[in-house]
């Protein structure tokens, strides 16, 4: 049989699947066609796409199983195409080369006529999008029009639609499978190393975001948004544990809608990323580069924003609600809150009207509490450090808005209803008090694991500082505690960039003094009570710092030896007691006494001297954390940043008020009424430090997004299983002894391949 005859026989076999509903399983000759007749991988892809086209555009009823199987086969085999370096040339030629095909002969033409067909990749993406809006498959059968069964209508009411179409459970399940295929078709990034992710364009995503027809973009965008934001995970709120009794396919659909929406919103071509420095050029190019980002930025109706934030908050607050339930585990806990947080961040970033709506309606305060919950809940979990990082960056984004900062002065009346893990003992204060105290807690209790997030957290405090009023005594104390910790010599010399943190904190204190002095007597008093810390910072030098570090080291060593001595003395007293009772054999007392004497001798030899030798300073310097990273502090380096520290404002307050205030019995009203206009240096301009995307952060976000997508697929459809992912690493956590195979799969965690 020749090649042409083989392909014809194969096509007839495929058509029989369409025409005959139940082909007998005993028809061995027929089923063998699918294993023996395709002569190349080209044949397989071509015939699958022909089958999809036939199902979409035939006048016969949709054969759901046939269309689903086309999606499933492509979902499983495309990752292997993307994975293999050997397939790159073939992929470009087969999927991205236009095709010349001969027109059917009508009997009148003397010579063959050819037409140019679009590349197969474009056809495949278009067919997949058509499947998402196919009446009788992903839409109700009533959505069929006179022209076509493909109807680009919005799936759910919400943004862009107020008319429900009445989708069924089967529609939801089919949508999920098609969206999985679309996600796979757009997943080439997973097989691109981080070093190339910003310089190497993705032709699949490029076509999706820049070549898709406008009506399809709008229908797709609104369908994904509305399906995600309309879902209520609580279900039948009156029935506890209802999520155990039944499985809701809508939850899986919502999750995949969120992920594919984020994938298209996140993508920007390398040319756009390079032009970000020129805002005017970037904004114009953005319009042409990514239609999904463009239309998302154009949303402007208040009812749309209310719908969006209600849906976002419903999902993000779900874990908080489940923790506050009187019946543990009675409410469903969603597993796609990370993706919903990403969508919220994208909206804040892309749509200034949405951001203004949040600030003006005070929904930003609700969002702030949710972000604090996730940061506090995950601060010590290495697998969730990306979530904490995102919370810190979104908080910095919120803090850059003046309206948000002013609203933080509102009294926090709902504190008592918070989950225990983010409720502060005996708290009574404003949202600003709560935010600052929580930031202090994150830094103080995270054991250094969040050190890369210190800049974002401290910048958040600095951004809101010019507008803060009536900070509580506890908040003022914690602010100064942060200052004391970050101005300590050991901290400043431990890393090349730590001095920026003390600059930001000084700027925050200066803002409060300059713009809100009379409204914050508690903070002014805290500064005065810690005046020696500010004076030490003003006199900071490398020699003084090293002497102080060595002094603290020796004090710590002495304290440890004292504890050891106390333990030995306790052991001796216990031994004497046991000896007196006749419970120890002879000779035991002498051995214990000898050990105690050695310990006391070691303590005597290690007592700190009053003069610190230069050799001990040098040895201490070699132990500084920064030195391990190739950084060694020098006099020139210290002079470079110390000479520009903004210490004038606090120095003026200390110099003027310290002689006039009794620190043990202060006159608060005197501080409120004191005029500082004549003693302070000229007021500086308010500097707001907005969150800025850098290359490393763009790579981190994309890695996190695709990592979430990968992890979610492992125990479901596993499209990328057993392929070599290059964008991130998957670390399998060791399951507990009683952990089931399913739960051990979901215990995987993602680590990015870049160091951001």
C-alpha positions in Angstrom: 0.0 0.0 0.0 1.4 3.4 -1.0 1.7 6.4 1.2 -1.3 8.1 -0.3 -3.5 5.0 0.1 -2.3 4.7 3.7 -3.4 8.2 4.6 -6.7 7.7 2.8 -7.4 4.5 4.7 -6.5 6.3 8.0 -8.8 9.2 7.3 -11.6 6.8 6.5 -11.0 5.1 9.8 -11.2 8.4 11.6 -14.4 9.3 9.8 -15.9 6.0 10.8 -15.4 7.0 14.5 -17.5 10.1 13.7 -20.2 8.3 11.7 -20.6 5.1 13.7 -21.2 5.6 17.4 -20.1 2.1 18.7 -17.4 0.4 16.7 -17.1 -3.2 17.9 -14.1 -3.8 20.1 -13.6 -7.1 18.3 -13.0 -5.4 15.0 -9.2 -6.0 15.2 -8.5 -5.0 11.6 -10.2 -1.7 12.1 -8.4 -0.7 15.4 -5.0 -1.8 14.0 -5.3 1.1 11.5 -4.5 3.6 14.3 -1.2 1.8 15.1 0.0 0.8 11.7 -1.1 3.4 9.1 0.3 6.7 10.3 3.8 6.9 8.7 5.1 10.0 10.4 4.4 12.3 13.4 3.1 14.8 10.8 0.3 12.5 9.9 -0.8 12.2 13.5 -1.0 16.0 14.2 -2.6 16.7 10.8 -5.3 14.1 11.2 -6.1 15.2 14.8 -6.6 18.8 13.6 -8.7 17.6 10.8 -10.9 15.7 13.2 -11.2 18.8 15.4 -12.2 20.9 12.4 -14.7 18.3 11.3 -16.4 18.3 14.7 -16.5 22.1 14.9 -17.8 22.8 11.5 -19.9 19.8 10.5 -23.7 20.1 10.5 -23.9 16.8 12.4 -24.2 16.7 16.2 -21.0 17.1 18.1 -19.4 13.8 19.0 -18.2 14.9 22.5 -15.9 11.9 23.1 -14.2 12.3 19.8 -13.5 16.0 20.4 -12.3 15.4 23.9 -10.0 12.7 22.8 -8.4 15.0 20.3 -7.8 17.5 23.1 -6.5 14.8 25.4 -4.0 13.4 22.9 -2.6 16.9 22.1 -2.5 17.7 25.8 -0.3 14.8 26.5 2.1 14.8 23.5 2.8 18.5 23.0 5.0 18.8 26.2 7.3 16.2 24.6 7.6 18.3 21.5 8.5 21.4 23.6 10.9 19.4 25.8 13.1 18.0 23.1 16.0 20.2 21.7 16.0 17.9 18.7 12.4 18.9 17.9 13.0 22.6 17.7 13.7 22.7 13.9 10.8 20.3 13.2 8.4 22.3 15.4 9.3 25.5 13.5 8.9 23.8 10.1 5.8 21.8 10.9 3.9 24.2 13.1 5.1 27.6 12.0 5.5 27.4 8.2 2.6 28.5 5.9 1.3 25.7 3.7 0.6 25.7 0.0 -2.2 23.3 -0.9 -3.8 22.6 -4.3 -7.4 23.8 -4.8 -10.0 21.2 -5.6 -10.2 20.6 -9.3 -13.6 21.8 -10.6 -13.0 20.4 -14.1 -12.6 23.8 -15.7 -9.0 24.7 -14.8 -6.2 23.8 -17.1 -3.4 24.1 -14.6 -3.3 23.4 -10.8 -4.2 26.3 -8.5 -2.8 26.7 -5.0 -3.9 28.5 -1.9 -1.8 29.5 1.1 -3.0 28.1 4.5 -1.9 29.6 7.8 0.7 27.7 9.9 -0.6 24.7 11.8 0.2 26.3 15.2 -2.1 29.2 14.4 -4.8 26.8 13.2 -4.4 24.7 16.3 -4.8 27.7 18.7 -7.8 28.9 16.7 -9.5 25.5 16.8 -8.9 25.3 20.5 -10.4 28.7 21.1 -13.4 27.7 18.9 -13.8 24.6 21.1 -14.3 26.9 24.1 -17.3 28.5 22.5 -18.9 25.5 20.8 -22.7 25.0 21.3 -23.5 21.5 22.5 -20.0 21.1 23.9 -18.8 24.0 26.0 -22.0 26.0 25.6 -25.6 25.0 25.9 -27.1 23.6 22.6 -29.4 26.7 22.5 -26.4 28.9 21.7 -26.2 27.6 18.1 -26.8 30.4 15.6 -27.9 30.2 12.0 -24.3 30.8 10.8 -22.4 28.5 13.1 -22.2 26.4 16.3 -19.3 28.5 17.4 -20.7 31.5 19.3 -18.4 33.9 21.2 -20.6 34.6 24.1 -19.5 35.3 27.7 -19.9 32.2 29.9 -21.0 33.9 33.1 -22.6 37.2 34.2 -20.3 39.8 35.5 -17.9 42.0 33.5 -19.3 42.6 30.1 -22.5 40.5 30.5 -25.7 40.6 32.5 -27.4 37.7 30.7 -26.8 34.1 32.0 -26.6 31.4 29.3 -27.4 28.5 31.6 -24.3 26.3 31.5 -24.4 22.7 32.6 -22.1 20.4 34.6 -21.1 18.7 31.3 -20.2 22.1 29.8 -18.0 22.9 32.8 -16.1 19.6 32.5 -15.6 20.0 28.7 -14.4 23.6 29.3 -11.8 22.3 31.8 -10.4 19.8 29.3 -10.1 22.3 26.5 -8.5 24.9 28.8 -6.0 22.3 29.8 -5.0 21.8 26.2 -4.8 25.6 25.7 -2.5 25.8 28.8 -0.3 23.1 27.4 -0.1 24.9 24.0 1.1 28.0 25.8 3.6 26.2 28.1 6.7 26.5 26.0 8.1 28.8 28.8 8.4 25.7 31.0 11.2 24.4 28.8 13.1 27.6 28.5 16.0 28.3 31.0 15.5 31.4 33.1 18.5 33.1 31.5 16.6 33.1 28.1 13.0 33.7 29.3 13.2 37.5 28.7 15.1 37.4 25.5 13.5 34.5 23.7 10.1 35.0 22.3 7.3 32.4 22.6 5.6 32.1 19.2 2.6 30.3 20.7 1.9 33.0 23.2 2.8 35.8 20.8 0.1 34.6 18.4 -2.4 34.2 21.2 -2.0 37.6 22.7 -1.4 39.7 19.6 -3.1 38.0 16.7 -6.4 36.8 18.2 -9.5 38.5 16.9 -10.9 41.2 19.1 -14.3 39.6 19.7 -12.6 36.4 20.7 -10.3 38.3 23.1 -13.2 40.0 24.8 -15.3 36.9 25.1 -12.3 34.9 26.4 -11.1 37.6 28.8 -14.6 38.2 30.3 -15.4 34.4 30.5 -12.2 33.7 32.4 -12.7 36.7 34.8 -16.3 36.1 35.5 -16.0 32.3 36.0 -13.1 32.9 38.4 -14.7 35.8 40.4 -18.3 34.5 40.6 -17.5 31.2 42.2 -18.4 30.7 45.8 -16.3 28.0 47.4 -18.6 27.8 50.5 -21.4 26.3 48.5 -24.3 25.4 50.6 -23.3 27.5 53.6 -26.0 26.0 55.7 -24.7 22.5 55.4 -21.3 21.8 57.1 -19.0 19.4 55.4 -20.9 19.6 52.1 -17.6 19.6 50.2 -17.0 16.0 51.5 -20.3 14.8 50.2 -19.9 15.8 46.6 -17.3 16.9 44.1 -17.8 20.2 42.3 -16.3 20.3 38.8 -16.8 24.1 38.9 -13.8 24.4 41.3 -11.4 22.7 38.8 -12.8 24.9 36.1 -12.2 28.1 38.2 -8.6 27.1 38.9 -7.7 26.4 35.3 -9.5 29.6 34.2 -7.4 31.6 36.6 -4.2 30.0 35.4 -4.7 30.4 31.7 -5.9 34.0 32.3 -2.7 34.8 34.2 -0.6 33.2 31.5 -1.8 35.5 28.8 -1.8 38.5 31.1 1.8 37.9 32.2 3.3 37.5 28.8 5.1 40.4 27.1 7.4 40.1 24.1 11.1 40.7 24.7 10.9 43.9 22.7 8.3 45.3 25.1 10.3 44.4 28.2 13.4 46.2 26.7 11.3 49.3 26.0 10.0 49.6 29.6 12.4 52.5 30.4 10.5 54.6 27.9 6.9 54.7 29.3 5.3 56.4 26.3 6.8 53.9 23.8 6.0 51.0 26.2 2.4 52.0 26.7 1.8 52.3 22.9 3.5 49.1 22.1 1.6 47.3 25.0 -1.6 48.0 23.1 -0.4 46.2 20.0 1.7 43.6 22.0 -0.9 42.0 24.3 -4.6 42.6 23.7 -5.6 40.9 26.9 -3.5 43.3 29.0 -4.9 46.2 27.0 -8.6 45.4 27.4 -8.1 44.6 31.1 -6.6 48.1 31.6 -9.6 49.7 30.0 -12.2 48.4 32.5 -13.8 51.4 34.1 -17.3 50.7 35.4 -17.7 50.8 39.2 -20.0 47.8 39.1 -17.3 45.8 37.4 -14.8 46.8 40.0 -17.2 45.8 42.8 -17.8 42.4 41.1 -14.0 41.9 40.8 -13.0 42.8 44.3 -16.0 40.8 45.8 -14.9 37.7 43.9 -11.2 38.2 44.7 -11.8 38.8 48.4 -14.2 35.8 48.6 -11.5 33.5 47.5 -8.6 35.1 49.4 -10.5 35.3 52.7 -11.6 31.7 52.4 -8.7 30.2 54.5 -9.4 32.8 57.2 -13.0 31.8 57.3 -12.2 28.1 57.5 -9.9 28.8 60.5 -12.6 30.8 62.3 -15.2 28.0 61.9 -16.5 26.4 65.1 -16.5 23.0 63.3 -12.9 22.2 62.1 -12.8 21.2 58.4 -16.6 21.9 57.9 -15.9 24.5 55.2 -14.1 23.9 51.9 -10.6 25.4 51.7 -9.7 26.5 48.1 -6.4 25.6 46.7 -6.0 28.4 44.1 -5.7 31.4 46.4 -2.2 32.0 45.1 -3.4 32.5 41.6 -6.2 34.8 42.8 -3.7 36.9 44.6 -1.7 37.1 41.3 -4.8 38.2 39.5 -5.4 40.9 42.1 -1.8 42.1 41.7 -2.1 42.2 37.9 -5.3 44.3 38.2 -3.6 46.7 40.6 -0.7 47.0 38.2 -2.6 47.3 34.9 -5.7 49.2 35.8 -5.3 52.5 37.7 -9.1 53.0 37.9 -9.4 49.7 39.7 -6.7 50.7 42.1 -8.4 54.1 42.8 -11.7 52.2 43.4 -10.1 50.1 46.1 -8.7 53.1 47.9 -11.8 55.2 47.7 -14.1 52.4 48.9 -11.7 51.2 51.7 -11.7 47.7 50.2 -7.9 48.1 50.1 -8.0 47.8 53.9 -9.7 44.4 53.6 -7.1 43.4 51.1 -4.3 44.5 53.5 -5.6 42.2 56.2 -5.8 39.3 53.9 -2.2 39.9 52.7 -1.0 40.0 56.3 -2.8 36.8 57.0 -1.0 34.9 54.2 2.4 36.4 55.1 2.1 35.5 58.8 0.7 32.0 58.0 3.5 31.1 55.7 6.5 33.1 57.0 8.4 29.9 58.2 7.4 27.6 55.4 10.2 27.4 52.7 7.7 26.1 50.1 5.6 29.2 50.5 8.2 31.9 50.5 6.9 33.0 47.1 3.5 33.8 48.6 5.1 35.8 51.4 7.2 37.7 48.8 4.1 38.5 46.8 2.3 39.8 49.9 5.2 42.1 50.7 5.3 43.5 47.2 1.6 44.1 47.0 1.7 45.8 50.4 4.4 48.1 49.0 2.2 48.7 46.0 -0.7 49.7 48.2 1.4 51.9 50.4 2.5 54.0 47.4 -1.0 55.5 47.2 -1.7 58.5 49.4 -5.4 57.7 49.8 -4.5 54.3 51.2 -2.0 55.8 53.6 -4.5 58.3 54.9 -7.2 55.7 55.4 -4.8 53.7 57.6 -5.5 56.1 60.4 -9.0 54.7 60.7 -9.6 52.7 64.0 -9.4 49.0 63.4 -12.7 47.8 64.8 -12.7 44.3 63.4 -9.5 43.1 65.0 -11.3 40.8 67.5 -12.8 38.8 64.7 -9.4 37.9 63.1 -8.0 34.4 63.2 -5.8 33.7 66.2 -2.6 33.6 64.3 -2.8 37.3 63.2 -4.6 38.6 66.3 -2.4 40.8 68.4 -2.6 40.6 72.2 -4.6 43.5 73.9 -4.6 45.4 70.6 -6.4 48.7 70.3 -5.4 51.0 67.6 -5.6 52.0 63.9 -5.0 50.0 60.8 -1.6 51.8 60.7 -0.8 50.5 64.1 -1.8 47.0 63.1 0.3 47.1 59.8 3.4 48.4 61.5 3.2 45.9 64.4 2.7 43.0 61.9 5.7 44.1 59.8 7.7 44.2 63.0 6.5 40.7 63.9 7.3 39.3 60.4 10.9 40.6 60.7 11.4 39.7 64.3 9.9 36.2 64.2 11.0 34.9 60.8 14.5 34.0 62.0 16.1 35.8 59.1 14.4 33.7 56.5 12.7 36.9 55.1 15.8 39.0 54.9 15.4 39.5 51.2 12.0 41.1 51.9 13.2 43.6 54.5 13.5 46.4 51.9 9.9 46.0 50.7 8.5 45.8 54.2 10.5 48.8 55.4 9.7 50.8 52.3 6.0 50.2 53.0 6.5 51.9 56.4 8.4 54.7 54.8 5.7 55.3 52.2 2.9 55.6 54.7 4.9 57.6 57.3 4.1 61.2 56.2 0.4 60.6 56.8 0.4 58.6 60.1 -1.4 60.1 63.1 -1.8 59.0 66.8 0.6 56.0 66.7 0.2 54.0 69.8 2.8 53.6 72.5 3.4 50.0 71.5 3.7 50.8 67.8 6.2 53.7 68.5 8.2 51.3 70.7 8.4 48.7 67.9 9.4 51.3 65.3 12.3 52.3 67.5 13.2 48.6 68.2 13.4 48.2 64.4 15.7 51.2 64.3 17.9 49.8 67.1 18.2 46.4 65.4 19.0 47.8 62.0 21.5 50.4 63.3 23.4 47.8 65.2 27.0 47.4 64.0 26.7 43.7 63.4 23.7 44.2 61.1 25.2 47.2 59.2 28.4 45.4 58.5 26.9 42.0 57.7 25.8 42.9 54.1 26.7 45.5 51.5 23.1 46.8 51.2 21.9 46.7 54.8 22.6 50.4 55.3 19.7 51.2 52.9 17.3 49.9 55.5 18.4 52.3 58.2 18.2 55.1 55.6 14.6 54.2 54.9 13.7 54.0 58.7 15.4 57.3 59.3 13.4 58.8 56.5 10.2 57.4 58.0 10.9 58.9 61.4 11.8 62.2 59.7 8.5 62.2 57.8 6.5 61.8 61.0 8.5 64.5 62.7 8.3 66.9 59.8 4.6 66.4 58.9 2.8 64.9 61.9 4.8 66.0 64.9 1.9 67.2 67.1 -0.1 64.0 66.3 2.6 61.6 67.4 3.8 62.4 71.0 4.3 58.6 71.7 6.9 58.3 68.9 8.7 61.5 69.8 9.0 60.2 73.4 10.3 56.9 72.2 13.0 58.7 70.1 14.1 60.7 73.2 14.3 57.6 75.4 16.6 56.0 72.8 18.6 59.1 72.1 21.9 57.2 72.7 21.2 54.9 69.7 20.8 57.9 67.4 24.0 59.4 68.8 25.9 56.1 68.3 24.8 56.0 64.7 25.9 59.5 64.2 29.4 58.5 65.5 29.5 55.2 63.5 32.9 54.1 62.2 34.5 50.8 61.3 36.8 50.8 64.4 34.0 51.6 66.8 31.7 49.0 65.1 34.3 46.2 65.3 35.0 47.0 69.0 31.3 46.9 69.7 30.9 43.6 67.8 33.7 42.0 69.8 32.4 43.3 73.1 29.0 41.7 72.4 30.6 38.5 71.3 32.5 38.2 74.5 29.5 39.0 76.6 27.6 36.3 74.8 30.4 33.9 75.4 30.5 34.8 79.1 26.8 34.4 79.4 27.1 30.9 77.8 29.8 29.9 80.2 27.8 31.2 83.2 24.9 29.0 82.1 27.3 26.1 81.8 28.6 26.7 85.3 25.1 26.9 86.7 24.3 23.6 85.1 27.4 22.0 86.5 26.5 23.4 90.0 23.1 22.0 89.6 24.6 18.6 88.7 26.9 18.8 91.7 24.1 19.6 94.1 22.0 16.7 92.7 25.0 14.4 93.0 25.5 15.4 96.7 21.8 14.8 97.3 21.9 11.4 95.6 25.2 10.6 97.5 23.6 11.5 100.8 20.7 9.1 100.0 23.1 6.4 99.2 21.9 6.1 95.5 25.4 6.6 93.9 28.4 4.4 94.0 31.7 5.6 95.5 33.8 7.6 93.1 31.0 9.3 91.3 31.2 12.5 93.4 34.9 13.0 92.6 34.3 12.7 88.9 31.5 15.2 89.0 33.5 17.6 91.2 36.5 17.3 88.8 34.2 18.2 85.8 32.9 21.2 87.7 36.4 22.5 88.5 37.4 22.2 84.8 34.4 24.2 83.8 35.2 26.9 86.3 38.8 27.1 85.1 37.5 27.5 81.5 35.3 30.3 82.6 38.2 32.1 84.3 40.3 31.8 81.2 37.6 33.2 78.9 36.6 36.3 80.9 36.6 39.3 78.7 39.4 41.8 79.0 38.6 45.6 79.2 40.8 46.2 76.2 40.0 44.5 72.9 43.0 43.5 70.9 43.3 44.3 67.2 43.8 40.6 66.5 40.5 39.7 68.1 38.8 42.4 66.0 40.3 40.9 62.9 39.1 37.5 63.8 35.6 38.8 64.4 35.7 40.5 61.0 36.4 37.2 59.3 33.2 35.8 60.9 30.9 38.5 59.6 28.1 37.0 57.4 28.8 39.4 54.6 32.4 38.3 54.2 31.2 34.8 53.2 29.5 36.5 50.2 32.7 38.2 49.1 31.9 41.5 50.9 34.3 43.1 53.3 33.4 46.5 55.0 35.9 49.3 54.6 36.3 52.9 55.9 35.6 54.3 52.4 32.5 52.2 52.0 31.1 53.3 55.4 31.9 57.0 54.6 30.1 56.7 51.3 26.7 55.9 52.9 27.2 57.3 56.4 27.8 60.8 55.1 24.4 60.9 53.6 22.3 59.5 56.5 19.4 61.9 57.2 20.2 62.4 60.9 19.6 66.1 61.1 15.9 66.0 62.0 16.2 63.5 64.8 19.3 65.2 66.1 17.5 68.5 66.3 14.6 67.0 68.2 16.9 65.3 70.7 19.0 68.3 71.2 16.0 70.6 71.7 13.6 68.4 73.7 15.8 66.1 75.8 16.6 68.8 78.4 13.0 69.8 78.6 11.3 66.4 79.1 11.3 64.1 82.1 11.6 60.7 80.5 10.2 58.9 83.5 7.2 61.2 83.8 6.7 63.0 80.4 4.3 65.8 79.7 2.4 64.5 76.7 0.5 67.7 76.2 3.7 69.7 76.2 4.9 67.6 73.3 1.6 68.0 71.4 1.8 71.8 71.7 5.5 72.2 71.1 6.4 74.0 67.9 9.2 72.5 65.8 9.0 74.8 62.8 12.0 76.9 64.1 14.3 74.1 65.1 14.0 71.6 62.2 16.0 71.7 59.0 14.1 72.6 55.9 11.3 70.1 55.1 12.3 67.6 52.5 10.0 66.5 49.7 8.0 63.3 50.3 9.6 60.4 48.4 7.3 57.5 47.6 9.1 54.3 46.6 6.9 52.3 44.3 7.4 48.7 43.6 9.6 48.3 40.5 9.7 45.2 38.3 13.3 44.1 37.5 14.3 41.2 35.2 14.9 38.9 38.1 11.4 39.6 39.5 9.8 39.1 36.2 11.5 35.7 35.9 10.5 34.9 39.5 6.8 35.7 38.9 6.7 33.6 35.7 8.4 30.7 37.4 6.0 30.9 40.3 3.0 31.0 37.9 4.1 28.0 35.9 5.2 26.2 39.0 1.7 26.5 40.5 0.3 25.3 37.2 2.7 22.3 37.2 2.0 21.3 40.8 -1.8 21.5 40.3 -1.5 19.1 37.3 0.5 16.4 39.0 -2.4 14.6 40.7 -5.0 15.4 38.0 -4.0 15.2 34.3 -0.2 15.3 34.6 0.5 16.8 31.2 4.1 17.7 32.0 4.9 14.6 34.0 8.2 12.9 33.1 9.5 15.8 31.1 12.5 17.9 31.8 11.3 21.3 33.0 14.0 24.0 32.7 12.2 27.1 34.1 12.2 25.8 37.7 13.1 22.8 39.9 10.6 20.5 41.5 11.6 19.2 44.9 9.7 16.2 46.2 9.1 16.5 49.9 9.4 13.2 51.9 5.9 12.2 52.8 4.9 11.2 56.3 4.7 7.4 56.9 0.9 7.4 56.6 0.7 9.8 53.7 -1.2 8.4 50.7 0.4 8.4 47.2 -2.0 11.2 46.1 -1.0 13.5 49.0 2.7 12.7 48.5 2.4 14.0 44.9 0.8 17.2 46.0 3.6 17.8 48.5 6.0 18.8 45.7 7.3 22.4 45.9 8.7 24.6 43.3 12.1 26.4 43.4 13.0 28.9 40.8 16.3 28.5 38.9 17.2 32.2 39.4 18.4 33.7 42.7 15.8 36.5 42.9 
